[in-house]
Amino acid sequence: MKISKRSLIGAVAALSTFAAMGGAFAQSYPQRSINVIVPFAAGGSTDLVARIIAQKLTEQMGQSVVVENRVGGGGNVGAAAVAKSAPDGYTILFATIATHTLNPLMAKKQSYDPVKDFEPVALIGSIPNVMVVHPGVPAQNVQELIKLAKADPQKYAYASSGVATPLHLSGEMFNRMAGTQMPHVPYRGAGPAMNDLIGGQVPVMFDNLPSSVEFIKAGKIRAIAVTTKQRAKQMPDIPTMEEQGLKGYETYSWQALFFPAGTPRALVDQVNAEVKKALADPALQKRLEDLTMTITYSTPEQLGAHVKEQLATWEPIIKAAGVQMD
């Protein structure tokens, strides 16, 4: 096929104009406030981290970065809303393992695709989970607890903040890898579950480390293991599951930013750079570390790979547990 010199020059000029427009668009962004959708209630750990990040991005970007809590469906309502939003850079999802791994795998009918419907921006960090017991439980470590649970499974039920939560599934992973059959006792939130653990109504619990720290320090509960591969910097005396014989055990709650699919790459890169700058700030690092968060900045590509890796890790566990969400 022959292409005339005039046509070739015209095509090159058009591409140059398009590239220049894209660059100009990125340079003028943002021109108005940006909405960060947190798909969980205000006051929780995800909301707290989102507000810390939003405040810093507001300072850096010269426009308000506003957190909006859009709750429902265990995070599905807010995530689906962002997936359907205009890909113009003004709506960002503050996502978690629930919205981008667990919920899609458990949903009977998916309201969004965690891979196809979003543009990954940046991973923010992770918060460890912890396995804790009532002080009256004689086990001092994982292997002792496994021995007790195998001898009397019904006696050693574990509590969580609710059915299909990351903490529920942390217990299911434990049962699968330890060969135990500890029954699950779901609560309507971590607070009521912790109250019953302290009161001795339930012997074992999986919780986010931040909400357990003060009770551990006060001796009201005893920590058996953190669920991350490395010990938590804030509680270095608590050994990991892997250190205590459960090779490959790893669960944690993570937070990340996603745009709707189709958002221009220039905007993705710009916000990623702003997040990287924010996470390098010592004052912000201190605030996140006080929440027992491990900061884990990533490129968009690394975040995309992380989501696929998490989906592959959790799919067999969720299938084995038979957990589904309407």
DRENDRENMI-207393 format. One record per residue: residue in one letter; x, y, z negated of N, C-alpha, C in turn. Coordinates in pm, whole numbers, plus 32768, in hexadecimal, padded with zeros to 4 digits. Layout:
N
aXYZXYZXYZ;...
***
This chain:
326
m80567F8A80008000800080008059807A8000;k803F80D6805B808F81508067805181BF8013;i80A682097FCE8079827B7F7F80BD82F77FB6;s806D835D7FD680A583D7801080F184257FA6;k814D84747FD3819D84C67F79814485257F2B;r80DC855C7F6F808185BA7F2E803485757EBD;s800784F87ED57FBC84AE7E708013848E7DF7;l809184697E1480ED84487DA7810884C27D50;i811E85347D90813685B07D4580BC85D47CF0;g804585BF7D2A7FC985DD7CE17FB885847C68;a7FD985047C777FCA84A67C06802984C87B95;v80A684EA7BBB810885107B5680DC858E7B0C;a80A785EE7B568078866A7B19800586507AB9;a7FA985F67AE17F3785D57A8B7F6485947A09;l7FC485367A157FF784F4799D803D85577941;s808785B2797C80CD8616792D806A867078E2;t8000869679287F9986EA78E97F5686A17877;f7F36861E788D7EF585CC78257F4F85C077AA;a7FCF85A877C0802E859B77518039861F7705;a803C868D774F80478710770F7FCC872D76BB;m7F55870776F07ED9871C76A57ED986CA7624;g7F09864D76307F1085F775BA7F6D86317552;g7FDF86647580803D86A075238005871C74E2;a7FBF876D75307F8387E674F97F1787C57493;f7EC9875A74B17E60872F74577E9B870573D1;a7F0886B973D77F48868B735C7F818700730D;q7FBD876173557FFD87D173117F96882A72CB;s7F1C883172FF7EB6888772C47E62883E725B;y7E7D87C172467E31877071E77E70877A715C;p7E20878970F37D8D879070F27D5C882070F7;q7CE9883471347CAE88B9713F7C3C88CC70DC;r7C16886270987BAC886970337BC687FB6FCB;s7B6F87F16F6A7B8287916EFE7B7887026F30;i7BC186A96EEF7BC4861B6F107B7C85CF6EA1;n7B2285756EC67ADB85236E647B20849E6E51;v7B40847E6DD47B7583FB6DB07B0483AD6D6E;i7AD683456DB07A6982F56D7B7AA082896D1E;v7A7A82926C9E7A9A822A6C3C7A1D81D56C2C;p7A2281566C5279A781056C53798380C86BCB;f79B381066B60799880D76AD87974814E6A81;a793F81316A0A7911819A69B0798381F0697D;a7962826B695979C382C7691E79F182916897;g7A7182A968797AA7828367F77AF5820267F5;g7AE581AE685A7B31813268617BBF814B6890;s7C1280E2688F7C9F80F268B37CAF811F6945;t7C5C80E9699F7C6481126A2C7C4581A66A3B;d7BDC81D469F87BB5826069FF7C2282BA69C6;l7C5D829269567CC682E369187D3E82F36975;v7D69828569B37DDB828B6A0E7DB982E26A87;a7D4082D16ABD7D16831E6B327D1983B46B15;r7CED83DC6A9F7CE9846A6A7C7D7684A46A69;i7DCF84536A357E5A84806A287E9884986AB2;i7E8284386B0D7EB684466B957E7584BA6BDE;a7DF184C86BD17DA885336C157DD785BC6BE9;q7DEE85CB6B687E1E864B6B347EA686706B70;k7EFF860E6B797F8386286BB17F7C86486C46;l7F2885FF6C907F1986196D1F7EDC86A26D38;t7E8286CD6CE17E4887546CEC7EB687BD6CE3;e7F1087AB6C837F8088086C717FDA880A6CEC;q7FF287966D258050878B6D95801587B96E1B;m7F96879B6E327F5C87AD6EB77F1388306ECA;g7EFD887C6E5E7EC088FF6E6D7E2A88FD6E84;q7DED888A6E787D5B887D6E807D2F881F6E10;s7CB388306DE57C7F87DC6D797C72874B6DA6;v7CA486F16D547C9086616D687C3286366CF8;v7BB5861B6D1C7B49860C6CBB7B2385796CAB;v7B2185496C2F7AF884C06C127A6084B96C09;e7A27845A6C50799684426C4A798083AF6C25;n793C83976BB5791D830F6B8B789D82E16BD0;r78AB827A6C22783682436C68782D81AF6C42;v77E181926BDA77E1810E6B9D777680B26BD9;g778780306BBB77247FCE6BE577647F586C2A;g772A7EE26C1377587E6A6C5877E67E436C36;g78147E646BBD789C7E406B9779067E846BEB;g78E57EF86C2479427F416C7B791A7F3F6D0D;n78BC7EE86D3178967ED96DBF78517F546DF7;v78007F986DA677B4800B6DD87812807A6E06;g7871809D6DB278CF81076DD6792980E16E49;a795880646E4A79B080376EB6796780376F3C;a78EB80076F3C789C80046FB9788180916FEC;a786B80EE6F8E7851817A6FB678C981B66FFD;v794081996FCA79BA81CD700B79CF818A7092;a79B6810A709A79C680C27119797080FF7188;k78FD81377161789F817171C278B2820771D4;s79118241718D792782D27194797182F97215;a79688379723679B083AD72AB7A4683A17293;p7A91836F72F67B22835E72E57B6E83E072FF;d7B4D844772B17B8684CC72C77BEB84F6725C;g7C09849A71FF7C6C84B971997C3584FA711D;y7BB1850D71157B78855370A37B2D84F77042;t7B328476705B7AF884146FFF7B5D83A36FEC;i7B87838D6F707BE983266F4F7BAE82CB6EE4;l7BC7824B6EF17B9D81EB6E8A7C0F81D16E29;f7BF281DB6DA87C5181B06D437C2D811F6D23;a7C7080C46D667C4B80376D667C957FE86CFC;t7C627F706CE27C9F7F166C817C9D7E886CB7;i7CD37E2C6C697CCD7D9E6C8D7C3C7D706C9B;a7BE07DAF6C517B537D896C5B7B1B7DAC6CE4;t7B307E276D127AF37E536D907B347E146E0A;h7BB67DF66E017BFD7DC96E797C2D7D396E76;t7C097CF06E0E7C2C7C626E0A7BB97C0E6DD3;l7B977C256D567B397BCB6D117AAA7BD86D44;n7A767C526D4C79EC7C636D7879D37C2D6E05;p7A287C4D6E677A117C166EED7A137B7D6EF0;l7A667B406E9C7A6E7AAD6E9B79F67A6F6E55;m79B77AB76DFA79467A806DAE78BE7AA66DE6;a78B97B096E3E78397B3C6E7077F27AD66ECA;k77717AC16EB077227A6B6F0877107AAE6F91;k77037B336F8E76F77B80700977507BFA6FFD;q77B47C03705378147C71704A77DA7CF3707F;s77EF7D5F703477C57DE3706178377E2F70A4;y78B07DF670A079247E3070E579907DC670EE;d79ED7DDB714A7A617D8471597AD97DCC711C;p7B1C7D9070B87B887DD670737C027DF370CB;v7C0E7DAC713A7C807DC171947C587E18720B;k7BEC7DF4724F7BC77E3772CC7B897EC172B8;d7B497ED872467AFD7F5372347B4A7FC371EF;f7BCC7FAE71D77C198013718F7CA4802571CB;e7CDA809E71B77D6580BB71D77DB380C17153;p7E0F8066713B7E5E806D70C07EB180ED70BB;v7EB7812B70467F0581A570357F7D818A6FDB;a7F6381666F5C7FD4814E6F007FA581016E85;l7FF780A76E597FE380676DD8801280C66D6B;i7FC480D06CFF7FE881296C91803480DE6C25;g7FFC806F6BFA803E80226B907FE67FB36B5D;s80137F746AF37FCA7F026ABC7FC67F0A6A23;i7F5D7ED069EA7F4B7ECB695A7F427E386932;p7F957E0A68D67F957D7D68B17F197D566862;n7EF27CD968707E8E7C9E68197ED87C5467A9;v7E8F7C3167427ECC7BEE66D07E6C7B85669A;m7EA27B1466717E547AAD662E7E687AC06597;v7DF87AD565507DFE7AEE64C27DA47A8C6478;v7DC27A7663FA7D727A1963A87D547A596321;h7CEE7A2362DF7CD07A4A62557D427A1861FC;p7D677A6361947DD77A39613E7DC379AF60FF;g7D47798360F67D2E790060BC7D4E788B6116;v7D6478A561967D8A783B61F47E1A781161D5;p7E34779061BE7EBA776661947F26776F61FF;a7EFF777C627C7F63778162E87FB2780362E4;q803777F762F1808F786B62F780C278866384;n80AA782A63E080DA78386469807F77ED64C9;v809C77F76549804777BC65B0803F772565A4;q80AF76E3659180AE7650658C805F761D6514;e8069766064A4801A7638642F7F85764C6447;l7F6176B8648C7ED576D064AA7EA07669650D;i7EF0764565707EC775DE65D07EAB755A6587;k7F017538652A7EF074BB64DE7E6D74BD648F;l7E4F752E644E7DD4753C64027D597535645E;a7D62757B64CF7CF07580652B7CD374F8656B;k7D3974AC65867D25742765BF7CE773C76558;a7D0B73DB64DA7CD6738464717C4573A46450;d7C1D7424645D7B94744D643C7B6B74C46494;p7B4A74AA65137B2E751765727ABF75746544;q7A53753F650D79E1759364E87A0275F56477;k7A6375D064267A88762763B57AD676A063E4;y7B1B769364567B7476FF64837B4177426503;a7ACA777A64F87A9177C865657ADA784E656F;y7ADA788665E77B1B790865F87AB679726623;a7AC679E965EF7A6F7A5A660F7AAD7AAF667D;s7A567AF566C57A847B5767287A1E7BC7672E;s7A3D7C2E677B79E47CA26788796D7C8767E2;g79607C0E681A78EB7BEE686A79077B8868D7;v789C7B4F690C78A77AEE697878E07B3269F4;a793C7AED6A3779777B176AB779D77B8E6AA8;t79FC7BAF6A2E7A607C196A1A7AEC7BDD6A28;p7B517C326A3E7BDA7BFF6A447C027BB269C6;l7BCB7BD969537BEE7B9768D67BAE7B0C68CC;h7B347B0068FC7AF47A7C69067B4A7A20695D;l7B757A5369CE7BC17A006A2B7C5079E569FA;s7C847A3C69A47D047A1E69647CF779A0690F;g7C85799168CB7C6B7919687D7C59789E68D3;e7C1778AF69457C05783E69A07C8B781069D9;m7CE2786F69F67D67784A6A267DB477FF69BA;f7DA5782C693E7DE677E868CE7DB5775868C3;n7D31774568C57CFA76BE68BD7D2F7664692D;r7D35769D69A47D61764E6A187DF476266A0B;m7E48768369E07ED7766869DB7F01761C695D;a7EB5762E68F07ED975EC68717E9675656862;g7E32754968B87DE974CB68AB7D8874CA6838;t7D5C7542680E7CFC754E67A07C70756567D8;q7C0C755F677F7B81757967A77B4075D66740;m7B847640671F7B4C76A066BF7AD076E266FB;p7A5E76DD66B779E5771E66EC79F577B666EF;h79B077F3674D79B37884675B793C78C26713;v7955792966C278EA7973667E78EC7A0366B2;p78937A24671078947AAB6748784C7B1066EF;y78807B8966EB78427BF766A078237C696701;r77D67CC766D177B77D3D6721781D7DAB6702;g78997D8E672579047DED670F796B7DB766AE;a79E37DF366B47A527DC666607A3D7DE965CE;g79F87E5865B279E27E83652879977E1C64D5;p79217DF1650278D77D8B64B679257D0864A9;a796F7CE2651079BE7C67650A7A2B7C74649F;m7A6D7CE6649B7AD67CFC64387A9E7CFA63AB;n7A277D35639879E87D35631479D17CA762E3;d79A47C4F633C798A7BC563157A0B7B776300;l7A737B98634C7AF47B5863367B2A7B7B62AC;i7B277BFB628B7B577C2862097B037BEB6198;g7A817BDE61B17A277BA6614D7A2B7B0F6142;g7A727ACE619D7A7F7A3D61977A0E79F061D8;q79B47A366221794879F06266797879A662E2;v79E879D363187A277991638B7ABD798E6370;p7B03791F63917B8F791363697BF7794D63C8;v7BD57956644A7C37797B64B07BFA79E5650B;m7C4D7A3C65427C1C7AA2659F7C897AC76603;f7C5E7AE5667D7CB57B2566E07C887BB666EA;d7CE87C1366E17CC87CA166DF7D327CEE672C;n7D127D6C67527D7A7DC667837DD17DEC670C;l7E527DF067207EAD7E0E66B17E8F7E95666E;p7E707F0166B97E5B7F8266777DF07F7E660A;s7D837F35661F7D187F3465BD7D317ED46549;s7D9C7E8365537DBE7E2564E77E327E546491;v7E817EB264C27EFF7ED764817EEE7EFB63EF;e7E917F5463D17E837F8463477E567F1562E9;f7E017EBA631A7DD47E4A62C77E447DE762AF;i7E9B7DD663137F107D7E63027F6E7DB9629A;k7F897E3B62A67FE47E7D62487FAE7E7A61BA;a7F297E8161AC7EEB7E8161287EDD7DF660ED;g7EFD7D8E613B7EF37D06610A7E677CCD610A;k7E097D13614A7D7F7CE3614E7D6E7C7161B2;i7DC57C6B62177DCA7BFD62777E5D7BDC6291;r7E777B6762C97F017B4062E77F117B2A637D;a7F787B6563B67F947B5464447FDE7AD1645B;i7FAD7A8464BB7FEE7A0664E080477A17655A;a80187A6265BE80687A74663880317AE6668B;v808B7B2D66D080607B87673B805A7B3767BC;t80097B67681A7FED7B176891803F7B3F690B;t80977BA168FA80EE7BCA6969816F7B786968;k81BB7B8069D582377B3269DE82A57B6B6985;q829E7BED696A82FE7C2B690F82B57C576890;r82FF7C5E682282C57C8F67A6829D7D2367B5;a82387D4A676A820B7DD5676E826F7E2D6725;k82957E99676582F87EF5672B82CA7F2A66A3;q82477F40669682137F7B661C82087F1565AA;m82037E9465CB81F87E296566825B7DBA658A;p82DC7DD5658383417D7765B5834D7CF56566;d83107CF064F0831A7C76649F82B67C0B64C9;i82567C2F651E81F27BCC654A82287B8265C4;p823E7B0065BD82737AB56630820A7AA4669D;t82387A85671481DE7A6F678581AA79E06785;m814279C867D5810F794067E9817C78E96827;e81C279206888822678D368D0829978AA6874;e82C17903681B832A78E267BA8301786D6760;q827E785C6751824C77F566F682187779673F;g8248776767B9822E76E867FE81CB76E9686E;l817F77556882811E775A68F0815F779E6968;k81AF775469B081F9778B6A22819977BD6A8F;g81B178386AB8815E78716B2380E378B96AF1;y80C878B46A6F805378FB6A3A806D79916A3F;e801179D86A7F801D7A6A6A857F957AA76AA4;t7F637AF56A497EEB7B456A637F027BCF6A28;y7EC87C326A687ED37CBB6A387E6D7D0F6A82;s7E4F7D816A4A7DF57DDF6A8C7E4A7E476AD5;w7E2E7E5A6B557E7C7EBC6BA17E227F286BDD;q7E5C7F9B6BF57E14800D6C2F7E5C803D6CAD;a7E0E80676D0E7E4780956D8D7DE680F36DD3;l7E19813D6E337DC8819B6E817DB281676F0F;f7D3681746F3E7D12814B6FC67CBB81B57007;f7CD681D270867C7E822270DA7C1E81C57125;p7BB181FB715B7B5E81AA71B67BAE81857233;a7B8E8115726F7BD180EC72EB7BBF81577356;g7C29816C73A27C2481CF740D7C5A825773E7;t7C7F826973697CBB82E8733F7D4182F97387;p7D5C836F73C17DD98382740B7E55836073BA;r7EB4831E73FA7F2D82F273B57F7983687379;a7F7383DC73BB7FBA845073867F87847672FC;l7F04846872E57ECB848972627EEF841E71FB;v7EEE839F72267F17833171CE7FA5834A719C;d7FFE836A71FA808A838171D6809B83FA717B;q804B84637194805784DC7144802D84C170B3;v7FBD847C70A17F8F845F701A7FEC83FC6FD6;n801F839C70208080833E6FE780FA83896FB2;a812A83EB6FFF819E84396FD4817F848A6F56;e810384BD6F4E80DA85096ED780D284AE6E5C;v80A284346E6F809B83D46E01812883AF6DD2;k818183986E31820C83786E0E824B83E86DBB;k823284636DE4826684D76D9C822A84DE6D10;a81A884C76D05816484CD6C84819984646C23;l81AC83EA6C5681D9837C6C00826B838B6BD5;a82B383E46C16833F83FE6BF0834A84676B82;d82D984A56B5E82DB850D6AF982E484CF6A6D;p834A84F46A1D835D84B6699982E684C7693B;a82A5853B693F8233855268E681BF84F66909;l81A684E6698B813C848C69B6815F83FB6995;q81DC83D769A982098350698681EF833268F4;k820A8393689E81F48380680E8161836967EF;r810A83B56830807983A768188048831D6843;l807882ED68B5804E826968E4808981FA688E;e8105820A6865814481A568108102819D6787;d80CA820C67588080820A66DA800281B466E6;l7FD281A267607F5F814B677A7F8C80BC6798;t800A809E677E804C801D6799804C7FFB682E;m804B8060688380508048691380E0803C6943;t80F87FDC699B81777FD269E2816680156A69;i81B080806A8281A280CA6AFF81E080796B70;t8194806A6BDD81C180186C4F819B805E6CD0;y81E780C46CF581CD81086D7481E480A96DE9;s819480B86E5381A780666ECB818E80B86F48;t81BE80886FB7819A80BE703A810F8088705E;p80CD80C370C2804D808C70F080597FF9711B;e80C57FD8716080D87F4E718F80E77EED7119;q81307F1670B481427EC1703E80BF7EAC6FF4;l806C7F146FED7FEB7F066FAC7F907EA76FFC;g7F927EB570807F437E5A70D47F6B7DCA70C0;a7FEE7DB170B8801F7D2870A27FF97CF87016;h7FFC7D526FB67FD77D2F6F2B7F477CFE6F23;v7EEC7D446F677E5F7D1C6F657E4E7C916FA0;k7E8D7C7670117E817BF2704F7EBC7B856FF5;e7F287BA56FB37F697B456F587F0E7B276EE0;q7ECF7B8F6EAA7E747B7D6E397DF87B2B6E60;l7DC47B446ED77D517AF66F077D747A626F11;a7DEB7A466F447E1779BA6F537E2E79786ECA;t7E5E79C56E697E79798E6DE47DF7796B6D9A;w7D9579C56DA17D1D79B56D517CB0795F6D90;e7CB2794F6E137C4679046E557C3478766E1C;p7C9F78256E0F7C8A779E6DD97C5D779D6D47;i7C8777FF6CFA7C6078056C6D7BCC78256C60;i7B9D78826CB17B0F78A96CAD7AB778396CE0;k7AE377F56D477A9777846D7A7A8D77146D13;a7AFC76F96CD07AFE768E6C6A7AA476B36BF4;a7A9E77336BD27A4C775F6B6279B877686B87;g799B776E6C0A791077766C3778CB77F76C14;v791878646C0B78DF78E56BE478AE792F6C5F;q783379626C5977FB79AF6CC877B67A2C6C93;m77B37A936CE8776D7B106CC776FF7B266D2D;d768C7B576CFF761E7B776D5B763C7BF76DA8;
***
